[in-house]
């Protein structure tokens, strides 16, 4: 059976004027993701139409790597301390798997 990677899709609303501080916090926290068990990649995208909104996409080798291993880790708490003070609202998180590619 082929293992399917899982993408954590996180929608982040940032307090106006804190965008640069938030981006710096994500850069600071990037090593936490790089060393997390099961984390394959991470990227941050900023909305064009609403510059206070971001899309964080993290690829995990399994759902449990994110929801169990990472969220229970000290590094998750460190990640939150780097960025949570910038949140205008709680993050919205969903998980997806690839359905179609390259069409």
N, C-alpha and C positions, 0 to 999 in steps of 0.2 A: 504494500500500500504506500503510495506517495504521500509524503507529508506536505500539507498546504500551509504556506505562511499566512499570517494574519496581520492585517494592517489596523493599527489603532488610528482612528481619525478623530482629532480633537479640535473643536471649535472654541476659540479663545477670544473673548471680548475684553479689551484692555482699556483702562481709564485714559481718557483724552490727555495728551501731553506726556504720557508715560511710555510711549512706543519705543523710544531709544533705550530706556532703562530696561524694558521688557526684553528687547532683542539682546542686550548685553547680558542679561540674566540667562537667556537661553544659550548663548555662546559659553558662558561660564559653566553651565550644567551639561553641556554636550559630552564631556568625558564620563559623566555618570551613566549616560545612555550607552556610550561605546563599551563600557565594561560590564553592563548589565547582562546577566545570563539570558541568552536567547534573543537579544536585540541585534537585528541585522542592519538597520539603517534608520536615519532620522532626518527629516527636513521640515523647515518652517517656511510657510508662504503667507504673505500679507495680501489682504484684499485690495484691489485697485479702487473699487467703488466706496469702500469704507476702510480707511487706513487704521482704524482702531480694532479691526477684526483680523484674526490670524487663523491659519489652518496648520496644525501640527500633524505630521504623518510619520508614524513610527512603524517599522516592519519588525515583527516578532516571529520567531520560529514556531510559536504556538500561542494560543490564547492564554494558557496558564503562565507562560513566561512573563506576560504583562500583568494579568489580573491577580496572580498569586505571588510569583517570585519578585517581580519589581515592586509592586505596590506594598509588599510586606517588608521591603528592604529599607535600610537606613538611607540609601541613596535616593529613594523616592521622597523621603522627608527633606533631604538636602535640595532636591529639584524644586520642590514646592517652596522652600525658603528663598530660593533664588528668584522666583517669579510671582508667587501668589499675591504679594502686596500690590501688583500691577493689575490684577483681575478686576474688571467692572462687574462681573457676574461669574457664578461657578462655571467651570468648563463643561462643555457637552462632549461626551465621549461615546463613540460607537466603534465596533469592530467589523471589518469587512474581509472577504476573501475574493480573490480574482475570479471573475466569471468569464469575461471575454478579453482578449488581448490582440492588439495589432490589426484592427479592422479599419 
